[in-house]
């Protein structure tokens, strides 16, 4: 039997371990910030100029942070600053991998001549050229609002296309709420960096996958402004080894964030998008926002490959009674009005929810049928 003194001593040692772990983690962060104070940019260092934000340490050693640069900074200076920042952090003892996201959110100082000129590109994206990627087809899976099952659809469409013999990638562009790590069963895993300094996507169910959820802790809130999101998305397109010139990827499915914001605009402006798939539930409230998504893609000359009606109906597994919980047929009717293909219905199904939570593809054949429809239009 343990004595009260022994138990108290054990509790004390455990508390000391907790304190020691926190101090070790805090010390590593402090060492990183100290190293960054040695990275000069003009008359000051990157820390005193408030250019470093969103610092995250994952797996006790892997470092991720955002480095903000001036929108008017030329590419050579920007790359020089990035490399010096990277080298400074890599020299810190205990640091493993280092990932830096550049964002041109800041304007130059008031005394800078460039600051007196009009800023035609306030988000700093004009400095990033249009991308020529080793990808044959890029398909955006989008919705006008969240909560309609878009990520589940995107994931299962990617898996279905892979089963048809295509080389497929899945990019989780929902930076604020990445779902692909959980859907794919890859939660907690992180990508490695290849010899060409590009991230090597993780693979699950025959699909190459990349998500911000692989780079930061699952519970970490991404408190980023639009320009930071744009830059992160651009880098996940450019700096991930999706394919090569000799072996291009057949299809990249992009799980878009809800709405019609910065990521959608960056996608339309920077890469040749084959088409967009719009996901909606049947009720008018969801269709109102789905119409906005369709209009946005049409204005940016992106072809609408079709509409999917998700959670179309509920079928009781005991008696077979069908209940249109959110109404029925709204997406089909909208597709007819818009003159775009209707790709199919996916029911509200407990099995879909269970398999998605367990990180495995949906075993029912709904997505295979939709994938065939999409392939036939490419």
C-alpha beads as a LAMMPS data file, in Angstrom:
LAMMPS data file: protein, C-alpha beads

378 atoms
377 bonds

1 atom types
1 bond types

-500.0 500.0 xlo xhi
-500.0 500.0 ylo yhi
-500.0 500.0 zlo zhi

Masses

1 110.0

Atoms # bond

1 1 1 0.000 0.000 0.000
2 1 1 1.323 3.447 -0.893
3 1 1 1.754 5.862 1.942
4 1 1 0.351 9.368 1.749
5 1 1 3.910 10.718 1.661
6 1 1 4.820 8.492 -1.323
7 1 1 1.739 9.514 -3.265
8 1 1 2.387 13.171 -2.490
9 1 1 6.004 12.778 -3.605
10 1 1 4.899 11.128 -6.845
11 1 1 2.399 13.914 -7.445
12 1 1 5.123 16.481 -6.760
13 1 1 7.509 14.817 -9.252
14 1 1 4.762 14.661 -11.874
15 1 1 4.050 18.356 -11.349
16 1 1 7.781 19.080 -11.664
17 1 1 7.836 17.130 -14.945
18 1 1 4.918 19.176 -16.259
19 1 1 6.613 22.409 -15.273
20 1 1 9.890 21.232 -16.788
21 1 1 8.194 20.316 -20.077
22 1 1 6.499 23.697 -20.267
23 1 1 9.765 25.448 -19.496
24 1 1 11.564 23.396 -22.180
25 1 1 8.907 24.282 -24.756
26 1 1 8.935 27.925 -23.688
27 1 1 12.743 27.992 -23.789
28 1 1 12.818 26.671 -27.360
29 1 1 10.364 29.363 -28.406
30 1 1 12.481 31.984 -26.656
31 1 1 15.630 30.692 -28.383
32 1 1 13.899 30.892 -31.752
33 1 1 12.766 34.463 -31.134
34 1 1 16.282 35.382 -29.970
35 1 1 17.717 33.944 -33.186
36 1 1 15.170 35.855 -35.248
37 1 1 16.210 39.103 -33.581
38 1 1 19.522 38.634 -35.355
39 1 1 17.858 38.670 -38.791
40 1 1 18.182 42.237 -39.995
41 1 1 15.853 43.880 -42.492
42 1 1 16.918 47.430 -43.244
43 1 1 17.445 49.356 -40.030
44 1 1 15.782 46.830 -37.748
45 1 1 15.333 43.101 -37.138
46 1 1 12.293 41.061 -38.151
47 1 1 11.063 40.680 -34.567
48 1 1 11.213 44.360 -33.608
49 1 1 9.486 45.166 -36.922
50 1 1 6.642 42.764 -35.939
51 1 1 7.174 40.653 -39.046
52 1 1 6.985 37.275 -37.268
53 1 1 3.582 35.900 -36.292
54 1 1 1.718 32.628 -35.773
55 1 1 4.732 30.786 -34.308
56 1 1 3.842 27.137 -33.665
57 1 1 6.107 24.349 -32.370
58 1 1 4.833 20.892 -33.263
59 1 1 6.141 17.541 -32.044
60 1 1 8.411 19.475 -29.627
61 1 1 10.798 20.437 -32.451
62 1 1 9.117 21.299 -35.779
63 1 1 8.623 25.036 -36.281
64 1 1 6.023 26.898 -38.316
65 1 1 5.494 30.654 -38.533
66 1 1 4.471 33.514 -40.809
67 1 1 6.974 36.081 -42.062
68 1 1 5.348 39.320 -43.222
69 1 1 7.165 41.312 -45.912
70 1 1 6.427 44.616 -47.620
71 1 1 4.147 44.421 -50.634
72 1 1 6.644 46.448 -52.676
73 1 1 9.632 44.195 -51.922
74 1 1 11.142 42.617 -55.036
75 1 1 11.496 38.863 -55.378
76 1 1 15.286 38.719 -54.845
77 1 1 15.148 40.685 -51.561
78 1 1 12.174 38.636 -50.412
79 1 1 13.955 35.339 -51.053
80 1 1 17.126 36.614 -49.376
81 1 1 15.155 37.554 -46.258
82 1 1 13.382 34.195 -46.236
83 1 1 16.633 32.238 -46.540
84 1 1 18.364 34.252 -43.793
85 1 1 15.337 33.761 -41.545
86 1 1 15.267 30.033 -42.291
87 1 1 18.993 29.659 -41.579
88 1 1 18.719 31.553 -38.302
89 1 1 15.985 29.241 -36.983
90 1 1 17.710 26.081 -38.252
91 1 1 20.802 26.940 -36.198
92 1 1 18.806 26.816 -32.948
93 1 1 19.590 23.645 -31.037
94 1 1 16.558 21.359 -30.727
95 1 1 14.785 22.649 -33.840
96 1 1 13.757 20.081 -36.432
97 1 1 11.942 21.028 -39.571
98 1 1 11.183 24.702 -40.296
99 1 1 8.242 25.886 -42.428
100 1 1 7.879 29.593 -43.197
101 1 1 4.888 31.133 -44.947
102 1 1 5.622 34.490 -46.585
103 1 1 2.834 37.020 -46.788
104 1 1 2.995 40.490 -48.349
105 1 1 0.341 42.046 -46.142
106 1 1 2.404 45.026 -44.998
107 1 1 2.992 48.257 -46.854
108 1 1 6.449 49.834 -46.899
109 1 1 7.481 52.387 -44.285
110 1 1 6.222 55.923 -44.669
111 1 1 9.714 57.184 -45.574
112 1 1 10.095 54.649 -48.374
113 1 1 9.544 56.049 -51.872
114 1 1 7.523 52.987 -52.791
115 1 1 5.030 53.833 -50.061
116 1 1 4.136 57.088 -51.803
117 1 1 3.049 55.282 -54.942
118 1 1 -0.443 53.887 -55.435
119 1 1 -0.722 50.233 -54.435
120 1 1 -2.504 48.429 -57.269
121 1 1 -1.949 45.145 -55.459
122 1 1 -2.703 45.694 -51.753
123 1 1 -2.522 41.970 -51.004
124 1 1 0.860 41.577 -52.661
125 1 1 -0.242 38.733 -54.931
126 1 1 0.880 40.334 -58.201
127 1 1 4.458 39.461 -57.289
128 1 1 3.450 35.785 -57.539
129 1 1 3.283 34.716 -61.184
130 1 1 0.678 32.429 -62.654
131 1 1 1.632 28.845 -61.986
132 1 1 2.349 26.141 -64.539
133 1 1 1.907 22.987 -62.498
134 1 1 2.545 19.341 -63.451
135 1 1 -1.172 18.652 -63.183
136 1 1 -3.503 17.800 -66.078
137 1 1 -6.801 18.804 -64.460
138 1 1 -7.640 20.958 -61.417
139 1 1 -11.134 20.558 -59.983
140 1 1 -12.412 22.902 -57.282
141 1 1 -15.080 21.503 -54.949
142 1 1 -16.885 24.504 -53.510
143 1 1 -19.978 25.689 -51.696
144 1 1 -21.405 29.051 -50.830
145 1 1 -21.519 28.247 -47.121
146 1 1 -20.164 25.828 -44.553
147 1 1 -21.915 22.819 -43.097
148 1 1 -23.131 21.261 -46.353
149 1 1 -20.650 18.363 -46.387
150 1 1 -18.295 19.804 -49.012
151 1 1 -15.109 18.341 -47.512
152 1 1 -16.607 14.864 -47.264
153 1 1 -17.652 15.111 -50.910
154 1 1 -14.210 16.358 -52.018
155 1 1 -12.377 13.592 -50.160
156 1 1 -14.573 10.793 -51.445
157 1 1 -14.542 12.127 -55.011
158 1 1 -10.742 12.102 -54.940
159 1 1 -10.701 8.504 -53.699
160 1 1 -13.287 7.487 -56.324
161 1 1 -11.215 9.047 -59.131
162 1 1 -8.149 7.192 -57.841
163 1 1 -10.029 3.896 -57.921
164 1 1 -10.712 4.561 -61.608
165 1 1 -7.018 4.432 -62.318
166 1 1 -6.211 8.143 -62.214
167 1 1 -3.302 9.656 -60.298
168 1 1 -5.066 12.015 -57.904
169 1 1 -4.147 14.651 -55.349
170 1 1 -6.325 16.359 -52.749
171 1 1 -5.476 19.854 -51.515
172 1 1 -7.304 20.994 -48.397
173 1 1 -7.585 24.745 -49.007
174 1 1 -9.875 25.318 -46.029
175 1 1 -7.087 26.907 -43.973
176 1 1 -9.314 27.908 -41.051
177 1 1 -11.038 24.539 -40.702
178 1 1 -9.019 21.755 -42.372
179 1 1 -10.928 18.454 -42.437
180 1 1 -8.757 16.250 -44.659
181 1 1 -6.452 14.954 -41.863
182 1 1 -9.439 13.492 -40.012
183 1 1 -11.272 12.287 -43.139
184 1 1 -8.173 10.526 -44.463
185 1 1 -7.128 8.948 -41.176
186 1 1 -3.837 10.889 -41.248
187 1 1 -4.368 13.072 -38.174
188 1 1 -1.100 13.745 -36.361
189 1 1 1.138 12.909 -39.310
190 1 1 3.345 15.464 -41.022
191 1 1 4.867 15.674 -44.511
192 1 1 8.589 15.486 -45.201
193 1 1 10.653 17.771 -47.417
194 1 1 12.279 16.421 -50.593
195 1 1 15.694 17.234 -52.047
196 1 1 14.088 19.947 -54.175
197 1 1 12.835 21.598 -50.940
198 1 1 9.226 20.799 -51.839
199 1 1 6.847 19.178 -49.388
200 1 1 6.137 15.530 -50.137
201 1 1 2.373 14.998 -49.825
202 1 1 1.082 12.285 -47.553
203 1 1 -0.696 9.386 -49.236
204 1 1 -3.865 7.637 -48.085
205 1 1 -6.329 5.485 -50.016
206 1 1 -4.263 5.985 -53.180
207 1 1 -4.492 9.804 -53.054
208 1 1 -1.721 12.382 -52.468
209 1 1 -2.875 14.789 -49.780
210 1 1 -1.791 18.144 -48.380
211 1 1 -3.480 20.239 -45.711
212 1 1 -2.606 23.023 -43.308
213 1 1 -3.850 20.537 -40.722
214 1 1 -0.663 18.509 -41.305
215 1 1 1.524 21.521 -40.477
216 1 1 -0.087 22.844 -37.284
217 1 1 -1.677 21.289 -34.223
218 1 1 -5.261 20.094 -34.710
219 1 1 -6.608 22.386 -31.981
220 1 1 -4.577 25.417 -33.110
221 1 1 -6.732 28.309 -34.309
222 1 1 -5.421 29.955 -37.491
223 1 1 -6.006 33.639 -36.763
224 1 1 -4.914 34.931 -40.163
225 1 1 -6.030 37.773 -42.386
226 1 1 -6.903 37.328 -46.054
227 1 1 -3.440 38.034 -47.539
228 1 1 -1.844 35.434 -45.262
229 1 1 -4.413 32.867 -46.383
230 1 1 -3.775 33.720 -50.039
231 1 1 -0.039 33.265 -49.654
232 1 1 -0.362 29.965 -47.785
233 1 1 -2.703 28.612 -50.449
234 1 1 -0.377 29.740 -53.247
235 1 1 2.554 28.007 -51.580
236 1 1 0.616 24.763 -51.133
237 1 1 0.038 24.773 -54.873
238 1 1 3.603 25.724 -55.829
239 1 1 5.754 24.124 -53.137
240 1 1 4.221 20.643 -52.925
241 1 1 5.511 17.763 -55.074
242 1 1 2.201 16.948 -56.742
243 1 1 3.863 15.520 -59.834
244 1 1 6.667 16.069 -62.309
245 1 1 7.068 17.048 -65.939
246 1 1 7.503 13.390 -66.886
247 1 1 4.765 12.045 -64.601
248 1 1 2.145 14.758 -64.115
249 1 1 -0.750 14.302 -61.746
250 1 1 -3.964 13.451 -63.607
251 1 1 -6.349 15.302 -61.281
252 1 1 -5.943 17.659 -58.324
253 1 1 -9.142 18.007 -56.302
254 1 1 -9.188 21.174 -54.197
255 1 1 -11.439 21.316 -51.149
256 1 1 -12.237 25.034 -51.191
257 1 1 -13.164 27.035 -48.093
258 1 1 -16.792 28.178 -47.858
259 1 1 -17.800 31.426 -49.513
260 1 1 -16.373 33.513 -52.335
261 1 1 -13.265 35.083 -50.824
262 1 1 -9.499 35.340 -51.165
263 1 1 -8.683 31.677 -51.817
264 1 1 -11.259 31.439 -54.608
265 1 1 -9.860 34.582 -56.224
266 1 1 -6.268 33.338 -55.968
267 1 1 -7.236 30.007 -57.523
268 1 1 -8.963 31.638 -60.471
269 1 1 -6.106 34.106 -61.065
270 1 1 -3.035 31.919 -60.547
271 1 1 -3.764 28.452 -61.959
272 1 1 -5.712 27.070 -64.911
273 1 1 -8.787 25.528 -63.302
274 1 1 -10.539 22.833 -65.327
275 1 1 -13.841 23.338 -63.556
276 1 1 -15.761 23.654 -60.316
277 1 1 -18.163 21.275 -58.589
278 1 1 -20.740 23.003 -56.378
279 1 1 -22.090 21.213 -53.307
280 1 1 -25.358 22.256 -51.679
281 1 1 -28.098 20.869 -49.518
282 1 1 -31.654 21.075 -50.935
283 1 1 -33.070 23.927 -48.843
284 1 1 -33.348 27.491 -50.118
285 1 1 -30.998 28.889 -47.463
286 1 1 -28.079 26.802 -48.782
287 1 1 -29.030 27.304 -52.434
288 1 1 -28.913 31.079 -52.012
289 1 1 -25.209 30.835 -51.205
290 1 1 -24.570 28.137 -53.807
291 1 1 -25.830 30.572 -56.452
292 1 1 -23.221 33.100 -55.306
293 1 1 -20.473 30.477 -55.696
294 1 1 -21.684 29.669 -59.207
295 1 1 -21.762 33.351 -60.144
296 1 1 -18.260 33.903 -58.783
297 1 1 -16.785 31.061 -60.842
298 1 1 -18.655 32.171 -63.944
299 1 1 -17.284 35.717 -63.572
300 1 1 -13.741 34.319 -63.368
301 1 1 -14.293 32.094 -66.437
302 1 1 -14.195 28.811 -64.512
303 1 1 -16.470 26.142 -65.982
304 1 1 -19.173 24.727 -63.709
305 1 1 -18.865 20.942 -63.953
306 1 1 -22.100 20.456 -62.063
307 1 1 -24.090 20.566 -58.825
308 1 1 -24.314 17.887 -56.156
309 1 1 -27.232 17.701 -53.754
310 1 1 -25.821 16.486 -50.442
311 1 1 -28.005 15.298 -47.531
312 1 1 -30.708 14.973 -50.140
313 1 1 -32.970 12.746 -48.069
314 1 1 -32.975 10.432 -45.083
315 1 1 -33.940 6.787 -45.506
316 1 1 -34.863 4.970 -42.292
317 1 1 -32.688 1.835 -42.048
318 1 1 -35.459 -0.045 -40.219
319 1 1 -38.616 0.607 -42.237
320 1 1 -37.272 2.161 -45.448
321 1 1 -39.319 5.347 -45.080
322 1 1 -37.769 8.274 -46.968
323 1 1 -37.883 11.675 -45.284
324 1 1 -36.695 14.839 -47.134
325 1 1 -35.312 16.494 -43.971
326 1 1 -33.991 19.577 -45.803
327 1 1 -36.477 19.514 -48.647
328 1 1 -35.805 17.669 -51.870
329 1 1 -34.705 18.417 -55.406
330 1 1 -33.569 21.999 -54.874
331 1 1 -30.096 21.486 -56.365
332 1 1 -31.502 19.556 -59.344
333 1 1 -33.948 22.371 -60.072
334 1 1 -31.209 24.993 -59.712
335 1 1 -28.989 23.074 -62.133
336 1 1 -31.781 23.012 -64.695
337 1 1 -32.378 26.743 -64.310
338 1 1 -28.649 27.484 -64.657
339 1 1 -28.163 25.088 -67.540
340 1 1 -25.400 23.142 -65.793
341 1 1 -25.145 19.375 -65.151
342 1 1 -26.758 17.845 -62.104
343 1 1 -24.247 15.283 -60.867
344 1 1 -26.319 13.389 -58.335
345 1 1 -27.838 13.039 -54.876
346 1 1 -26.139 11.859 -51.701
347 1 1 -28.415 10.908 -48.802
348 1 1 -28.222 11.877 -45.145
349 1 1 -26.755 8.623 -43.910
350 1 1 -25.353 7.550 -40.533
351 1 1 -22.894 5.216 -42.251
352 1 1 -21.348 8.133 -44.174
353 1 1 -20.866 9.992 -40.900
354 1 1 -19.356 6.968 -39.128
355 1 1 -16.908 6.126 -41.906
356 1 1 -15.875 9.762 -42.263
357 1 1 -15.187 10.067 -38.529
358 1 1 -13.129 6.854 -38.691
359 1 1 -10.946 8.169 -41.514
360 1 1 -12.040 5.757 -44.237
361 1 1 -13.754 6.414 -47.588
362 1 1 -17.508 5.946 -47.808
363 1 1 -18.199 2.380 -48.923
364 1 1 -21.458 3.179 -50.716
365 1 1 -21.294 3.822 -54.473
366 1 1 -22.629 7.399 -54.539
367 1 1 -19.285 9.044 -55.225
368 1 1 -18.131 6.607 -57.911
369 1 1 -21.179 7.449 -60.031
370 1 1 -20.536 11.203 -59.628
371 1 1 -16.819 10.751 -60.393
372 1 1 -17.694 9.025 -63.674
373 1 1 -19.915 11.959 -64.618
374 1 1 -17.103 14.405 -63.888
375 1 1 -14.503 12.405 -65.816
376 1 1 -16.746 12.273 -68.855
377 1 1 -16.834 16.092 -68.957
378 1 1 -13.068 16.665 -68.713

Bonds

1 1 1 2
2 1 2 3
3 1 3 4
4 1 4 5
5 1 5 6
6 1 6 7
7 1 7 8
8 1 8 9
9 1 9 10
10 1 10 11
11 1 11 12
12 1 12 13
13 1 13 14
14 1 14 15
15 1 15 16
16 1 16 17
17 1 17 18
18 1 18 19
19 1 19 20
20 1 20 21
21 1 21 22
22 1 22 23
23 1 23 24
24 1 24 25
25 1 25 26
26 1 26 27
27 1 27 28
28 1 28 29
29 1 29 30
30 1 30 31
31 1 31 32
32 1 32 33
33 1 33 34
34 1 34 35
35 1 35 36
36 1 36 37
37 1 37 38
38 1 38 39
39 1 39 40
40 1 40 41
41 1 41 42
42 1 42 43
43 1 43 44
44 1 44 45
45 1 45 46
46 1 46 47
47 1 47 48
48 1 48 49
49 1 49 50
50 1 50 51
51 1 51 52
52 1 52 53
53 1 53 54
54 1 54 55
55 1 55 56
56 1 56 57
57 1 57 58
58 1 58 59
59 1 59 60
60 1 60 61
61 1 61 62
62 1 62 63
63 1 63 64
64 1 64 65
65 1 65 66
66 1 66 67
67 1 67 68
68 1 68 69
69 1 69 70
70 1 70 71
71 1 71 72
72 1 72 73
73 1 73 74
74 1 74 75
75 1 75 76
76 1 76 77
77 1 77 78
78 1 78 79
79 1 79 80
80 1 80 81
81 1 81 82
82 1 82 83
83 1 83 84
84 1 84 85
85 1 85 86
86 1 86 87
87 1 87 88
88 1 88 89
89 1 89 90
90 1 90 91
91 1 91 92
92 1 92 93
93 1 93 94
94 1 94 95
95 1 95 96
96 1 96 97
97 1 97 98
98 1 98 99
99 1 99 100
100 1 100 101
101 1 101 102
102 1 102 103
103 1 103 104
104 1 104 105
105 1 105 106
106 1 106 107
107 1 107 108
108 1 108 109
109 1 109 110
110 1 110 111
111 1 111 112
112 1 112 113
113 1 113 114
114 1 114 115
115 1 115 116
116 1 116 117
117 1 117 118
118 1 118 119
119 1 119 120
120 1 120 121
121 1 121 122
122 1 122 123
123 1 123 124
124 1 124 125
125 1 125 126
126 1 126 127
127 1 127 128
128 1 128 129
129 1 129 130
130 1 130 131
131 1 131 132
132 1 132 133
133 1 133 134
134 1 134 135
135 1 135 136
136 1 136 137
137 1 137 138
138 1 138 139
139 1 139 140
140 1 140 141
141 1 141 142
142 1 142 143
143 1 143 144
144 1 144 145
145 1 145 146
146 1 146 147
147 1 147 148
148 1 148 149
149 1 149 150
150 1 150 151
151 1 151 152
152 1 152 153
153 1 153 154
154 1 154 155
155 1 155 156
156 1 156 157
157 1 157 158
158 1 158 159
159 1 159 160
160 1 160 161
161 1 161 162
162 1 162 163
163 1 163 164
164 1 164 165
165 1 165 166
166 1 166 167
167 1 167 168
168 1 168 169
169 1 169 170
170 1 170 171
171 1 171 172
172 1 172 173
173 1 173 174
174 1 174 175
175 1 175 176
176 1 176 177
177 1 177 178
178 1 178 179
179 1 179 180
180 1 180 181
181 1 181 182
182 1 182 183
183 1 183 184
184 1 184 185
185 1 185 186
186 1 186 187
187 1 187 188
188 1 188 189
189 1 189 190
190 1 190 191
191 1 191 192
192 1 192 193
193 1 193 194
194 1 194 195
195 1 195 196
196 1 196 197
197 1 197 198
198 1 198 199
199 1 199 200
200 1 200 201
201 1 201 202
202 1 202 203
203 1 203 204
204 1 204 205
205 1 205 206
206 1 206 207
207 1 207 208
208 1 208 209
209 1 209 210
210 1 210 211
211 1 211 212
212 1 212 213
213 1 213 214
214 1 214 215
215 1 215 216
216 1 216 217
217 1 217 218
218 1 218 219
219 1 219 220
220 1 220 221
221 1 221 222
222 1 222 223
223 1 223 224
224 1 224 225
225 1 225 226
226 1 226 227
227 1 227 228
228 1 228 229
229 1 229 230
230 1 230 231
231 1 231 232
232 1 232 233
233 1 233 234
234 1 234 235
235 1 235 236
236 1 236 237
237 1 237 238
238 1 238 239
239 1 239 240
240 1 240 241
241 1 241 242
242 1 242 243
243 1 243 244
244 1 244 245
245 1 245 246
246 1 246 247
247 1 247 248
248 1 248 249
249 1 249 250
250 1 250 251
251 1 251 252
252 1 252 253
253 1 253 254
254 1 254 255
255 1 255 256
256 1 256 257
257 1 257 258
258 1 258 259
259 1 259 260
260 1 260 261
261 1 261 262
262 1 262 263
263 1 263 264
264 1 264 265
265 1 265 266
266 1 266 267
267 1 267 268
268 1 268 269
269 1 269 270
270 1 270 271
271 1 271 272
272 1 272 273
273 1 273 274
274 1 274 275
275 1 275 276
276 1 276 277
277 1 277 278
278 1 278 279
279 1 279 280
280 1 280 281
281 1 281 282
282 1 282 283
283 1 283 284
284 1 284 285
285 1 285 286
286 1 286 287
287 1 287 288
288 1 288 289
289 1 289 290
290 1 290 291
291 1 291 292
292 1 292 293
293 1 293 294
294 1 294 295
295 1 295 296
296 1 296 297
297 1 297 298
298 1 298 299
299 1 299 300
300 1 300 301
301 1 301 302
302 1 302 303
303 1 303 304
304 1 304 305
305 1 305 306
306 1 306 307
307 1 307 308
308 1 308 309
309 1 309 310
310 1 310 311
311 1 311 312
312 1 312 313
313 1 313 314
314 1 314 315
315 1 315 316
316 1 316 317
317 1 317 318
318 1 318 319
319 1 319 320
320 1 320 321
321 1 321 322
322 1 322 323
323 1 323 324
324 1 324 325
325 1 325 326
326 1 326 327
327 1 327 328
328 1 328 329
329 1 329 330
330 1 330 331
331 1 331 332
332 1 332 333
333 1 333 334
334 1 334 335
335 1 335 336
336 1 336 337
337 1 337 338
338 1 338 339
339 1 339 340
340 1 340 341
341 1 341 342
342 1 342 343
343 1 343 344
344 1 344 345
345 1 345 346
346 1 346 347
347 1 347 348
348 1 348 349
349 1 349 350
350 1 350 351
351 1 351 352
352 1 352 353
353 1 353 354
354 1 354 355
355 1 355 356
356 1 356 357
357 1 357 358
358 1 358 359
359 1 359 360
360 1 360 361
361 1 361 362
362 1 362 363
363 1 363 364
364 1 364 365
365 1 365 366
366 1 366 367
367 1 367 368
368 1 368 369
369 1 369 370
370 1 370 371
371 1 371 372
372 1 372 373
373 1 373 374
374 1 374 375
375 1 375 376
376 1 376 377
377 1 377 378
